[in-house]
Amino acid sequence: MNELDDILQRYLHMNGSGTKSYFDADEIADLLDYFESENDIAQYEKALDFGLKLHPENPDLKFRTCKLMIFKEQYNEALELIMETGCDSEGEFELLKIECLCASDRYDEVKRIIELKQMQQSEDVEELYEYVASVLGELTDKQSELEELLDEGLALFPDNLALKEEYCYLLEAQGLTVEALHICNELIDSDPYFPDYWYMAGRLYAEANDYDKAIEALDFAVTCDDSDMEIRIFRAFCFHKNDLLAKAITEFREIFASEQQDDTDALIQAIDAEYPVPADFKDVCFLFEVLRDEVKHKDVSSPLINKPAYQHDKNKIPAITRHFDSLADGAKQYFSSDQQRSNIHFLHADDIYAENRNISSKQLASTYLTQKYHNN
């Protein structure tokens, strides 16, 4: 058992038993780091309240209180508390102040902070540009401010990869896919073995409906890191959109065989909600669902056995039907002989899904660009 596990176990036992135990400030900080990494804000707040009762004057816990207010988007209250500490121009407190100013439409004050740092020839000017760019990038209504900052930052630091990444995301948000790909290729040239850059390229090509190049880029991404489930799920989507259904199924089967299969339900929902791809991601989710069912229910003889894989009257085939494939034809053997009459039309798998789920093909309006760093 490592140190964090021991601290967490003692803390959970204390809460479960109703007894009180002592934790030093560093142990409270470890708990808060853990709950923050788990995005468990309720437990973060509870542990912070407990820690402040034990260590009310601890500077780090005061800093964590400011962070909690920012997590809860209480920017004015957080800014007031930061100013009260008297540390608003120091280290991490200053960064939190900048975040609050950006979110509170007080970007002019942020610009003055940057200008002052430049006049003082501060060594952290480049890092400050990176930080402010990341904050503005999370605020979808601050594109003009972000564009201004990136123009300034890249003029001063033309080789800064973090600023180039933000510039790529900004161009994507503006619908300038070709320009975004140009920056993305520069990033790949700078670090050709970094999977996130290939993944970014794959997503951009998909937005441009160029699934051949998207798959090629994602192949490189998987070569760099074959454990990243998000990359592989998105590659399965691109296989499907490129009419490579067998490859999509193979990809999903390999994902299910991995040790991370328990995480894929939540992951596929996140991708569905976040990706600004030019076709509906739900169009491929049926593969995930039926193959997942096959894994969970070993007695199922076909991934389509419990799905409506046929249409009784082929003269009333819905307009959404596009084509047949071997998967649909192969499903015939799993139906009784009286179901295999000549008037039964076996649909393509995506037609089955679309017909029964009433899924549109409209482009997703995405929150992806506000949560752009994917889960590794």
Disulfide bonds with the S-S distance in Angstrom:
none
